[in-house]
C-alpha cells in the first residue's frame, strides 16, 4: 500500500476494504490491553520464592534487626543489590520502598523546595525553573514536572540518545534549566541505548549548567536485556568523576520489573553531597523503608550470577512477545511509508510512528475494536505530540497469541487511519 502513488479511486477502494476488515474485527469483541509496561503474571511468578525466604531470620548481614525502626537509607544487603544494578559502590546508594518514581518525585520536590545543596540551591528561587525532556519519553516523568510547576522543554531523541547539540545549546542559553530526564538504556518508549559519546557529553553538562542542575538518570531497564550480547551502557558515575561533575547526576533504578512489581525495592545513587541533601529532607517524612522486604531481595538476588540467571528467565518470557510485535510490523508496514519503528533488544516497549496526524485516530479506532493502547500524545510533555505520530506499544502482559491478535487490529487501524487522512 503506497498512499503517495494511489489515485483517489484506489484510496476509496482501500478505504472500503479496510472498513469491512475493521468491522469484522469489531465483531470479535476483543478485550486486549497494550497500554502499560507491566510484568505478566508469568514473570511475577518467577519471584514467588521471596515468600518465606527469611525463614524466621530477621537479621541483616550487618546484624541489623530489620523488624525495627531506623536505617533511613536502607540496609547494606539492599544497597549492594542496587550497586550491582547501577554499577556503583554501595556507599553511593540509598535503598527505599518499591517505587523508583517515588524517589524521583521526592528528589525533585526536595530540590525544588529545599535545595540539595542548601537553601540557596532550591529551584523555587528561580523565576521559572525548567527541565529538558527528550521526546518521545516517559509520561510519568512529565507528571512530576507538572505537579511541581516546572516548565518542560523538548529535544528530539536520536538513535544515540538525546540530541546533545540541542541540549547543550539550551543549557548555555538558559540558566533557569535545572534538570533533564533520561532513560539511558532501552529508553522508554524507543528502546534506544545511549551511545558512549552521549553519556560523556551528559556527564559534562554540569560544567555549563546552573549549579543546581541535576540529570535524573532513570536506569529502569539496566538489566532488562533480551539478547545474549546486549549493548553496553557507559557508566555515568565514572564519566562524572572523570569530568569533576559528580553532583550533576542522580541515578535511579528498582526491582519493580525484576521481582514483584508491587513489592520491590527502589534505589537512588548520587554523590555524597546529593545523598546528604536528600536524606536531610527525607528524614522529616519517614523513619525508614521496609527493611524486611529489602532483606528478602538481598537474599533472593544475592550476587551477579543470581541476578543474571533471574533476568534470563524474564527474557525467555518477554522475547516471543517482542518478536511477535516486530514480525507483524515488518510484514504489515515494511516499505509502505505508513510508519516507522525501532527494533529494541531490551526493555518493555516498542515505539511506532504513524504518518503525521494519524496517531490519535489509530488509538481511537483500536479502542473501538477492543484493543487499548497508550493514549496518543502520552510520550510528550503535556500530552501534546505536535505531529500526532507516536504510539507506544507495551506487549508484556498479554499472551503471545493475544499480542498477535492485537497487532492484526493495529495493522488495520493504522492503514485505515492513513487512508482516511489521505482522503481528507
C-alpha positions as a Markdown table, in Angstrom:
| # | Residue | x | y | z |
|---|---|---|---|---|
| 1 | Unk | 0.0 | 0.0 | 0.0 |
| 2 | Unk | 1.7 | 3.1 | -1.3 |
| 3 | Unk | -0.5 | 6.1 | -0.5 |
| 4 | Unk | 1.5 | 8.7 | -2.3 |
| 5 | Unk | 1.2 | 6.8 | -5.6 |
| 6 | Unk | -2.5 | 6.0 | -5.3 |
| 7 | Unk | -5.3 | 7.6 | -7.2 |
| 8 | Unk | -8.4 | 8.9 | -5.4 |
| 9 | Unk | -10.3 | 5.9 | -6.7 |
| 10 | Unk | -7.7 | 3.5 | -5.4 |
| 11 | Unk | -7.8 | 5.2 | -2.0 |
| 12 | Unk | -11.6 | 5.0 | -1.8 |
| 13 | Unk | -11.4 | 1.3 | -2.7 |
| 14 | Unk | -8.8 | 0.7 | 0.0 |
| 15 | Unk | -11.0 | 2.6 | 2.5 |
| 16 | Unk | -14.0 | 0.4 | 1.7 |
| 17 | Unk | -12.0 | -2.8 | 2.0 |
| 18 | Unk | -10.3 | -1.7 | 5.3 |
| 19 | Unk | -13.6 | -0.6 | 6.7 |
| 20 | Unk | -15.0 | -4.1 | 6.1 |
| 21 | Unk | -12.0 | -5.7 | 7.7 |
| 22 | Unk | -12.3 | -3.3 | 10.6 |
| 23 | Unk | -16.0 | -4.2 | 11.2 |
| 24 | Unk | -15.1 | -7.9 | 11.2 |
| 25 | Unk | -12.6 | -7.2 | 13.9 |
| 26 | Unk | -15.1 | -5.3 | 15.9 |
| 27 | Unk | -17.4 | -8.3 | 15.8 |
| 28 | Unk | -14.8 | -10.4 | 17.6 |
| 29 | Unk | -15.5 | -8.4 | 20.8 |
| 30 | Unk | -11.8 | -8.4 | 21.8 |
| 31 | Unk | -10.6 | -7.1 | 25.1 |
| 32 | Unk | -6.9 | -6.6 | 24.9 |
| 33 | Unk | -4.6 | -4.2 | 26.7 |
| 34 | Unk | -1.2 | -2.9 | 25.5 |
| 35 | Unk | -1.2 | 0.3 | 27.5 |
| 36 | Unk | 1.4 | -0.1 | 30.2 |
| 37 | Unk | 4.7 | -1.8 | 30.6 |
| 38 | Unk | 3.8 | -4.2 | 33.4 |
| 39 | Unk | 5.2 | -7.7 | 34.0 |
| 40 | Unk | 2.9 | -10.6 | 33.1 |
| 41 | Unk | 1.7 | -12.9 | 35.8 |
| 42 | Unk | 4.2 | -15.5 | 34.4 |
| 43 | Unk | 7.0 | -13.1 | 35.1 |
| 44 | Unk | 5.7 | -12.2 | 38.6 |
| 45 | Unk | 5.7 | -15.9 | 39.4 |
| 46 | Unk | 9.4 | -16.1 | 38.9 |
| 47 | Unk | 9.9 | -14.4 | 42.2 |
| 48 | Unk | 7.3 | -16.2 | 44.4 |
| 49 | Unk | 10.2 | -17.8 | 46.4 |
| 50 | Unk | 10.5 | -14.4 | 48.1 |
| 51 | Unk | 7.7 | -15.6 | 50.4 |
| 52 | Unk | 9.3 | -17.4 | 53.3 |
| 53 | Unk | 12.8 | -16.8 | 52.2 |
| 54 | Unk | 13.8 | -15.3 | 55.6 |
| 55 | Unk | 12.6 | -18.4 | 57.4 |
| 56 | Unk | 12.3 | -16.5 | 60.6 |
| 57 | Unk | 15.7 | -14.9 | 60.5 |
| 58 | Unk | 15.3 | -11.1 | 60.5 |
| 59 | Unk | 18.9 | -10.2 | 60.9 |
| 60 | Unk | 20.6 | -8.4 | 58.0 |
| 61 | Unk | 24.2 | -9.2 | 57.2 |
| 62 | Unk | 25.5 | -6.5 | 59.5 |
| 63 | Unk | 23.3 | -7.7 | 62.4 |
| 64 | Unk | 20.5 | -5.2 | 62.0 |
| 65 | Unk | 17.1 | -6.4 | 63.2 |
| 66 | Unk | 15.1 | -5.4 | 60.1 |
| 67 | Unk | 11.8 | -5.6 | 62.1 |
| 68 | Unk | 12.6 | -2.4 | 63.9 |
| 69 | Unk | 12.7 | 1.3 | 63.1 |
| 70 | Unk | 15.7 | 3.1 | 61.6 |
| 71 | Unk | 18.0 | 2.8 | 58.7 |
| 72 | Unk | 16.9 | 5.9 | 56.7 |
| 73 | Unk | 18.9 | 4.9 | 53.6 |
| 74 | Unk | 18.2 | 1.2 | 53.7 |
| 75 | Unk | 20.2 | -1.9 | 54.8 |
| 76 | Unk | 23.5 | -2.8 | 53.3 |
| 77 | Unk | 22.2 | -6.0 | 51.7 |
| 78 | Unk | 19.8 | -3.9 | 49.6 |
| 79 | Unk | 22.3 | -1.2 | 48.8 |
| 80 | Unk | 24.7 | -3.9 | 47.5 |
| 81 | Unk | 21.9 | -5.1 | 45.2 |
| 82 | Unk | 21.3 | -1.6 | 44.0 |
| 83 | Unk | 25.0 | -1.1 | 43.5 |
| 84 | Unk | 25.1 | -4.2 | 41.2 |
| 85 | Unk | 22.2 | -2.9 | 39.1 |
| 86 | Unk | 23.6 | 0.6 | 38.8 |
| 87 | Unk | 27.3 | -0.4 | 38.7 |
| 88 | Unk | 28.3 | 1.9 | 41.5 |
| 89 | Unk | 29.7 | 1.4 | 45.1 |
| 90 | Unk | 27.2 | 0.5 | 47.8 |
| 91 | Unk | 28.0 | 3.6 | 49.8 |
| 92 | Unk | 26.7 | 5.7 | 46.9 |
| 93 | Unk | 23.3 | 4.0 | 47.1 |
| 94 | Unk | 20.1 | 4.7 | 49.0 |
| 95 | Unk | 17.6 | 1.9 | 49.1 |
| 96 | Unk | 13.9 | 2.8 | 49.5 |
| 97 | Unk | 10.5 | 1.3 | 49.1 |
| 98 | Unk | 9.0 | -0.4 | 46.0 |
| 99 | Unk | 8.9 | 2.6 | 43.7 |
| 100 | Unk | 11.7 | 4.5 | 42.0 |
| 101 | Unk | 9.2 | 7.0 | 40.8 |
| 102 | Unk | 8.6 | 7.9 | 44.5 |
| 103 | Unk | 12.3 | 8.5 | 44.9 |
| 104 | Unk | 12.4 | 10.6 | 41.7 |
| 105 | Unk | 9.4 | 12.7 | 42.9 |
| 106 | Unk | 10.9 | 13.2 | 46.3 |
| 107 | Unk | 14.3 | 14.2 | 44.9 |
| 108 | Unk | 12.7 | 16.7 | 42.5 |
| 109 | Unk | 10.4 | 18.1 | 45.2 |
| 110 | Unk | 13.2 | 18.3 | 47.8 |
| 111 | Unk | 15.4 | 20.0 | 45.2 |
| 112 | Unk | 12.6 | 22.4 | 44.4 |
| 113 | Unk | 11.6 | 23.3 | 47.9 |
| 114 | Unk | 14.8 | 22.9 | 50.0 |
| 115 | Unk | 17.7 | 22.5 | 47.6 |
| 116 | Unk | 20.0 | 19.5 | 47.6 |
| 117 | Unk | 23.0 | 21.7 | 48.5 |
| 118 | Unk | 21.4 | 24.2 | 50.9 |
| 119 | Unk | 18.6 | 26.7 | 50.7 |
| 120 | Unk | 20.3 | 28.8 | 48.1 |
| 121 | Unk | 20.2 | 25.9 | 45.7 |
| 122 | Unk | 16.4 | 25.5 | 45.9 |
| 123 | Unk | 14.8 | 25.5 | 42.4 |
| 124 | Unk | 11.9 | 27.6 | 43.7 |
| 125 | Unk | 14.4 | 30.6 | 44.0 |
| 126 | Unk | 14.4 | 30.8 | 40.2 |
| 127 | Unk | 11.7 | 32.7 | 38.3 |
| 128 | Unk | 10.9 | 29.8 | 36.0 |
| 129 | Unk | 12.7 | 26.5 | 36.6 |
| 130 | Unk | 12.7 | 24.3 | 33.6 |
| 131 | Unk | 13.5 | 20.6 | 32.7 |
| 132 | Unk | 14.8 | 19.2 | 29.4 |
| 133 | Unk | 12.7 | 16.3 | 28.2 |
| 134 | Unk | 13.9 | 14.1 | 25.3 |
| 135 | Unk | 10.9 | 13.0 | 23.2 |
| 136 | Unk | 9.3 | 10.7 | 22.9 |
| 137 | Unk | 9.7 | 9.8 | 26.5 |
| 138 | Unk | 8.1 | 8.6 | 29.7 |
| 139 | Unk | 4.8 | 10.2 | 30.7 |
| 140 | Unk | 5.3 | 9.8 | 34.5 |
| 141 | Unk | 8.4 | 11.9 | 34.3 |
| 142 | Unk | 6.3 | 14.6 | 32.8 |
| 143 | Unk | 3.8 | 14.3 | 35.6 |
| 144 | Unk | 6.5 | 15.0 | 38.2 |
| 145 | Unk | 7.3 | 18.3 | 36.5 |
| 146 | Unk | 3.6 | 19.2 | 36.0 |
| 147 | Unk | 2.9 | 18.6 | 39.7 |
| 148 | Unk | 5.8 | 20.9 | 40.7 |
| 149 | Unk | 5.0 | 23.5 | 38.2 |
| 150 | Unk | 8.3 | 23.0 | 36.3 |
| 151 | Unk | 8.3 | 24.0 | 32.7 |
| 152 | Unk | 9.3 | 21.3 | 30.2 |
| 153 | Unk | 11.4 | 21.9 | 27.1 |
| 154 | Unk | 11.6 | 19.1 | 24.5 |
| 155 | Unk | 14.6 | 17.9 | 22.5 |
| 156 | Unk | 14.5 | 15.1 | 19.9 |
| 157 | Unk | 15.5 | 11.5 | 20.8 |
| 158 | Unk | 18.0 | 10.2 | 18.3 |
| 159 | Unk | 19.3 | 6.7 | 17.7 |
| 160 | Unk | 22.2 | 7.6 | 20.0 |
| 161 | Unk | 20.1 | 9.3 | 22.8 |
| 162 | Unk | 19.0 | 12.9 | 23.2 |
| 163 | Unk | 20.1 | 15.4 | 20.6 |
| 164 | Unk | 23.1 | 16.7 | 22.6 |
| 165 | Unk | 23.8 | 19.6 | 20.3 |
| 166 | Unk | 20.3 | 21.0 | 21.2 |
| 167 | Unk | 20.7 | 20.0 | 24.9 |
| 168 | Unk | 24.0 | 21.9 | 25.2 |
| 169 | Unk | 22.7 | 24.9 | 23.3 |
| 170 | Unk | 19.6 | 25.2 | 25.5 |
| 171 | Unk | 21.6 | 24.9 | 28.8 |
| 172 | Unk | 24.1 | 27.5 | 27.6 |
| 173 | Unk | 21.3 | 29.9 | 26.7 |
| 174 | Unk | 19.1 | 29.5 | 29.8 |
| 175 | Unk | 20.3 | 29.4 | 33.4 |
| 176 | Unk | 16.8 | 28.5 | 34.5 |
| 177 | Unk | 17.2 | 24.9 | 33.3 |
| 178 | Unk | 17.6 | 22.8 | 36.4 |
| 179 | Unk | 17.3 | 19.3 | 35.1 |
| 180 | Unk | 16.9 | 16.7 | 32.4 |
| 181 | Unk | 15.1 | 13.4 | 32.3 |
| 182 | Unk | 17.0 | 10.4 | 30.9 |
| 183 | Unk | 16.1 | 6.7 | 30.4 |
| 184 | Unk | 19.6 | 5.7 | 29.2 |
| 185 | Unk | 19.2 | 2.0 | 28.4 |
| 186 | Unk | 16.3 | 0.8 | 26.4 |
| 187 | Unk | 14.7 | 4.2 | 26.6 |
| 188 | Unk | 11.0 | 4.4 | 27.2 |
| 189 | Unk | 9.5 | 4.1 | 24.6 |
| 190 | Unk | 12.0 | 3.9 | 21.8 |
| 191 | Unk | 14.3 | 1.2 | 23.2 |
| 192 | Unk | 17.4 | 3.4 | 22.4 |
| 193 | Unk | 20.6 | 2.8 | 24.3 |
| 194 | Unk | 22.6 | 6.0 | 24.8 |
| 195 | Unk | 26.0 | 6.0 | 23.0 |
| 196 | Unk | 29.3 | 6.4 | 24.8 |
| 197 | Unk | 29.7 | 9.9 | 23.4 |
| 198 | Unk | 26.2 | 10.9 | 24.6 |
| 199 | Unk | 26.9 | 9.6 | 28.1 |
| 200 | Unk | 30.2 | 11.6 | 28.1 |
| 201 | Unk | 28.5 | 14.8 | 27.0 |
| 202 | Unk | 25.7 | 14.4 | 29.6 |
| 203 | Unk | 28.4 | 14.0 | 32.2 |
| 204 | Unk | 29.9 | 17.3 | 31.2 |
| 205 | Unk | 26.7 | 19.3 | 31.4 |
| 206 | Unk | 27.5 | 20.2 | 35.0 |
| 207 | Unk | 30.3 | 22.4 | 33.7 |
| 208 | Unk | 27.9 | 24.7 | 31.7 |
| 209 | Unk | 24.7 | 24.4 | 33.7 |
| 210 | Unk | 23.2 | 26.1 | 36.7 |
| 211 | Unk | 25.0 | 24.7 | 39.8 |
| 212 | Unk | 21.6 | 23.3 | 41.0 |
| 213 | Unk | 21.2 | 21.4 | 37.7 |
| 214 | Unk | 20.6 | 17.6 | 38.0 |
| 215 | Unk | 20.2 | 14.9 | 35.4 |
| 216 | Unk | 17.6 | 12.4 | 36.6 |
| 217 | Unk | 19.2 | 9.2 | 35.2 |
| 218 | Unk | 16.3 | 6.7 | 35.4 |
| 219 | Unk | 18.0 | 3.5 | 34.6 |
| 220 | Unk | 14.8 | 1.4 | 34.9 |
| 221 | Unk | 15.9 | -1.2 | 32.3 |
| 222 | Unk | 19.6 | -1.6 | 33.3 |
| 223 | Unk | 19.4 | -5.4 | 33.4 |
| 224 | Unk | 16.4 | -6.0 | 31.2 |
| 225 | Unk | 18.2 | -7.5 | 28.2 |
| 226 | Unk | 16.6 | -9.7 | 25.7 |
| 227 | Unk | 19.7 | -10.9 | 23.8 |
| 228 | Unk | 22.8 | -12.8 | 24.7 |
| 229 | Unk | 25.3 | -10.0 | 23.9 |
| 230 | Unk | 23.4 | -6.8 | 24.8 |
| 231 | Unk | 24.6 | -3.3 | 24.0 |
| 232 | Unk | 26.6 | -1.9 | 26.9 |
| 233 | Unk | 25.8 | 1.4 | 28.5 |
| 234 | Unk | 28.7 | 3.6 | 29.6 |
| 235 | Unk | 28.9 | 4.2 | 33.3 |
| 236 | Unk | 27.6 | 7.7 | 34.0 |
| 237 | Unk | 29.1 | 7.8 | 37.5 |
| 238 | Unk | 32.6 | 7.1 | 36.2 |
| 239 | Unk | 32.1 | 9.7 | 33.4 |
| 240 | Unk | 31.1 | 12.3 | 36.0 |
| 241 | Unk | 34.1 | 11.5 | 38.2 |
| 242 | Unk | 36.3 | 12.0 | 35.1 |
| 243 | Unk | 34.9 | 15.4 | 34.5 |
| 244 | Unk | 34.5 | 16.5 | 38.1 |
| 245 | Unk | 30.7 | 16.8 | 37.8 |
| 246 | Unk | 29.7 | 14.2 | 40.4 |
| 247 | Unk | 26.9 | 16.4 | 41.8 |
| 248 | Unk | 25.2 | 16.8 | 38.5 |
| 249 | Unk | 23.6 | 13.3 | 38.2 |
| 250 | Unk | 21.1 | 11.4 | 40.3 |
| 251 | Unk | 20.7 | 7.8 | 39.3 |
| 252 | Unk | 17.5 | 5.7 | 39.9 |
| 253 | Unk | 16.5 | 2.0 | 39.5 |
| 254 | Unk | 14.2 | -0.6 | 41.1 |
| 255 | Unk | 13.4 | -4.2 | 41.2 |
| 256 | Unk | 9.7 | -3.5 | 40.2 |
| 257 | Unk | 10.1 | -5.3 | 36.9 |
| 258 | Unk | 12.6 | -7.8 | 38.3 |
| 259 | Unk | 10.6 | -9.3 | 41.2 |
| 260 | Unk | 7.1 | -8.4 | 42.3 |
| 261 | Unk | 6.2 | -5.1 | 40.8 |
| 262 | Unk | 4.0 | -4.1 | 43.9 |
| 263 | Unk | 6.6 | -5.2 | 46.4 |
| 264 | Unk | 10.1 | -4.4 | 45.1 |
| 265 | Unk | 12.9 | -2.2 | 46.2 |
| 266 | Unk | 13.9 | 1.1 | 44.7 |
| 267 | Unk | 17.3 | 2.7 | 44.6 |
| 268 | Unk | 18.8 | 6.2 | 44.3 |
| 269 | Unk | 22.5 | 6.7 | 43.7 |
| 270 | Unk | 24.4 | 10.0 | 43.9 |
| 271 | Unk | 27.3 | 11.9 | 45.3 |
| 272 | Unk | 27.9 | 12.2 | 49.0 |
| 273 | Unk | 26.6 | 15.8 | 48.8 |
| 274 | Unk | 23.5 | 14.8 | 47.0 |
| 275 | Unk | 22.6 | 11.9 | 49.2 |
| 276 | Unk | 23.2 | 14.1 | 52.3 |
| 277 | Unk | 20.9 | 16.8 | 51.0 |
| 278 | Unk | 18.3 | 14.3 | 50.0 |
| 279 | Unk | 18.4 | 12.5 | 53.4 |
| 280 | Unk | 18.1 | 15.7 | 55.4 |
| 281 | Unk | 14.7 | 16.2 | 53.9 |
| 282 | Unk | 13.7 | 12.5 | 53.7 |
| 283 | Unk | 14.2 | 12.2 | 57.5 |
| 284 | Unk | 11.3 | 14.5 | 58.1 |
| 285 | Unk | 8.8 | 12.2 | 56.3 |
| 286 | Unk | 9.9 | 8.7 | 57.2 |
| 287 | Unk | 11.9 | 6.8 | 59.8 |
| 288 | Unk | 13.0 | 4.2 | 57.3 |
| 289 | Unk | 11.9 | 1.9 | 54.5 |
| 290 | Unk | 10.5 | -1.7 | 54.6 |
| 291 | Unk | 13.8 | -3.4 | 55.6 |
| 292 | Unk | 12.2 | -6.8 | 55.8 |
| 293 | Unk | 11.4 | -6.7 | 52.1 |
| 294 | Unk | 14.9 | -5.3 | 51.4 |
| 295 | Unk | 16.4 | -8.3 | 53.2 |
| 296 | Unk | 14.2 | -10.7 | 51.2 |
| 297 | Unk | 15.5 | -9.2 | 48.0 |
| 298 | Unk | 19.1 | -9.2 | 49.2 |
| 299 | Unk | 18.9 | -12.9 | 49.8 |
| 300 | Unk | 16.9 | -13.7 | 46.6 |
| 301 | Unk | 19.2 | -11.8 | 44.3 |
| 302 | Unk | 22.4 | -12.4 | 46.3 |
| 303 | Unk | 25.0 | -11.9 | 43.6 |
| 304 | Unk | 25.6 | -11.1 | 39.9 |
| 305 | Unk | 25.0 | -14.7 | 39.0 |
| 306 | Unk | 21.7 | -14.9 | 40.7 |
| 307 | Unk | 20.5 | -11.7 | 39.1 |
| 308 | Unk | 21.7 | -12.7 | 35.7 |
| 309 | Unk | 20.0 | -16.1 | 35.8 |
| 310 | Unk | 16.8 | -14.5 | 37.0 |
| 311 | Unk | 16.8 | -11.9 | 34.2 |
| 312 | Unk | 17.3 | -14.6 | 31.6 |
| 313 | Unk | 14.1 | -16.2 | 32.7 |
| 314 | Unk | 12.3 | -12.9 | 32.2 |
| 315 | Unk | 13.8 | -12.6 | 28.7 |
| 316 | Unk | 12.6 | -16.1 | 27.8 |
| 317 | Unk | 9.0 | -14.9 | 28.6 |
| 318 | Unk | 9.2 | -11.4 | 27.0 |
| 319 | Unk | 11.2 | -12.1 | 23.8 |
| 320 | Unk | 8.5 | -14.0 | 22.0 |
| 321 | Unk | 6.1 | -11.1 | 22.6 |
| 322 | Unk | 8.6 | -8.6 | 21.2 |
| 323 | Unk | 9.2 | -10.9 | 18.2 |
| 324 | Unk | 5.5 | -11.1 | 17.6 |
| 325 | Unk | 5.1 | -7.3 | 17.5 |
| 326 | Unk | 8.2 | -6.8 | 15.3 |
| 327 | Unk | 7.3 | -9.5 | 12.9 |
| 328 | Unk | 3.8 | -8.1 | 12.5 |
| 329 | Unk | 5.1 | -4.6 | 12.0 |
| 330 | Unk | 7.6 | -5.8 | 9.4 |
| 331 | Unk | 5.0 | -7.8 | 7.5 |
| 332 | Unk | 2.4 | -5.0 | 7.5 |
| 333 | Unk | 4.4 | -1.9 | 7.0 |
| 334 | Unk | 7.9 | -2.5 | 5.7 |
| 335 | Unk | 8.4 | -0.4 | 2.6 |
| 336 | Unk | 5.0 | 1.2 | 2.8 |
| 337 | Unk | 5.9 | 4.5 | 4.3 |
| 338 | Unk | 2.9 | 4.1 | 6.7 |
| 339 | Unk | 5.0 | 4.0 | 9.8 |
| 340 | Unk | 8.5 | 3.7 | 11.3 |
| 341 | Unk | 9.6 | 1.8 | 14.4 |
| 342 | Unk | 12.7 | 0.9 | 16.4 |
| 343 | Unk | 13.8 | -2.8 | 17.0 |
| 344 | Unk | 14.8 | -2.8 | 20.7 |
| 345 | Unk | 16.8 | -5.7 | 22.2 |
| 346 | Unk | 15.6 | -5.0 | 25.7 |
| 347 | Unk | 13.3 | -3.1 | 27.9 |
| 348 | Unk | 9.5 | -3.1 | 27.8 |
| 349 | Unk | 8.3 | -1.0 | 24.9 |
| 350 | Unk | 8.2 | -0.7 | 21.1 |
| 351 | Unk | 7.7 | 2.8 | 19.7 |
| 352 | Unk | 5.8 | 3.3 | 16.4 |
| 353 | Unk | 5.5 | 6.5 | 14.5 |
| 354 | Unk | 2.5 | 6.8 | 12.1 |
| 355 | Unk | 2.3 | 9.3 | 9.3 |
| 356 | Unk | 1.8 | 12.8 | 10.7 |
| 357 | Unk | -1.7 | 13.4 | 12.1 |
| 358 | Unk | -2.7 | 9.8 | 12.4 |
| 359 | Unk | -1.8 | 8.6 | 15.9 |
| 360 | Unk | -4.9 | 9.8 | 17.8 |
| 361 | Unk | -7.1 | 8.3 | 15.1 |
| 362 | Unk | -5.3 | 4.9 | 15.3 |
| 363 | Unk | -5.7 | 4.8 | 19.1 |
| 364 | Unk | -9.4 | 5.6 | 18.8 |
| 365 | Unk | -10.0 | 3.0 | 16.2 |
| 366 | Unk | -8.1 | 0.4 | 18.1 |
| 367 | Unk | -10.1 | 1.1 | 21.3 |
| 368 | Unk | -13.4 | 0.7 | 19.4 |
| 369 | Unk | -12.2 | -2.6 | 18.1 |
| 370 | Unk | -11.3 | -3.9 | 21.7 |
| 371 | Unk | -7.6 | -3.1 | 21.8 |
| 372 | Unk | -6.4 | -0.5 | 24.4 |
| 373 | Unk | -3.3 | 1.4 | 23.5 |
| 374 | Unk | -1.4 | 4.1 | 25.4 |
| 375 | Unk | -3.1 | 7.5 | 24.6 |
| 376 | Unk | -1.6 | 9.3 | 21.7 |
| 377 | Unk | 0.5 | 12.2 | 23.0 |
| 378 | Unk | 1.3 | 10.5 | 26.3 |
| 379 | Unk | 5.0 | 10.2 | 25.3 |
| 380 | Unk | 5.3 | 14.0 | 25.1 |
| 381 | Unk | 5.0 | 16.7 | 27.8 |
| 382 | Unk | 1.5 | 18.0 | 28.4 |
| 383 | Unk | 0.2 | 15.1 | 26.3 |
| 384 | Unk | 0.9 | 17.1 | 23.2 |
| 385 | Unk | 2.7 | 15.3 | 20.3 |
| 386 | Unk | 3.0 | 18.2 | 17.8 |
| 387 | Unk | 3.0 | 15.9 | 14.8 |
| 388 | Unk | 0.4 | 13.4 | 16.3 |
| 389 | Unk | 2.6 | 10.5 | 15.3 |
| 390 | Unk | 3.9 | 8.5 | 18.2 |
| 391 | Unk | 2.3 | 5.4 | 19.7 |
| 392 | Unk | 3.9 | 3.3 | 22.5 |
| 393 | Unk | 3.3 | -0.4 | 22.3 |
| 394 | Unk | 3.6 | -2.4 | 25.6 |
| 395 | Unk | 3.3 | -6.2 | 24.8 |
| 396 | Unk | 4.4 | -7.8 | 28.0 |
| 397 | Unk | 1.1 | -8.6 | 29.7 |
| 398 | Unk | -1.0 | -10.4 | 27.0 |
| 399 | Unk | -0.1 | -13.9 | 25.8 |
| 400 | Unk | 1.8 | -14.2 | 22.5 |
| 401 | Unk | -1.5 | -15.2 | 20.8 |
| 402 | Unk | -3.2 | -12.2 | 22.2 |
| 403 | Unk | -0.3 | -9.9 | 21.1 |
| 404 | Unk | -0.7 | -11.3 | 17.6 |
| 405 | Unk | -4.4 | -10.6 | 17.7 |
| 406 | Unk | -3.8 | -7.1 | 18.9 |
| 407 | Unk | -1.3 | -6.4 | 16.2 |
| 408 | Unk | -3.7 | -7.6 | 13.5 |
| 409 | Unk | -6.1 | -5.0 | 14.8 |
| 410 | Unk | -3.3 | -2.4 | 14.9 |
| 411 | Unk | -2.4 | -3.1 | 11.3 |
| 412 | Unk | -5.9 | -2.4 | 10.1 |
| 413 | Unk | -6.3 | 0.7 | 12.2 |
| 414 | Unk | -3.0 | 2.2 | 11.0 |
| 415 | Unk | -3.9 | 1.6 | 7.4 |
| 416 | Unk | -7.5 | 2.8 | 7.7 |
| 417 | Unk | -6.5 | 6.0 | 9.6 |
| 418 | Unk | -3.8 | 6.6 | 7.0 |
| 419 | Unk | -6.1 | 6.2 | 4.1 |
| 420 | Unk | -8.8 | 8.4 | 5.7 |
| 421 | Unk | -6.2 | 11.1 | 6.4 |
| 422 | Unk | -5.1 | 11.0 | 2.7 |
| 423 | Unk | -8.6 | 11.4 | 1.5 |
| 424 | Unk | -9.4 | 14.2 | 3.9 |
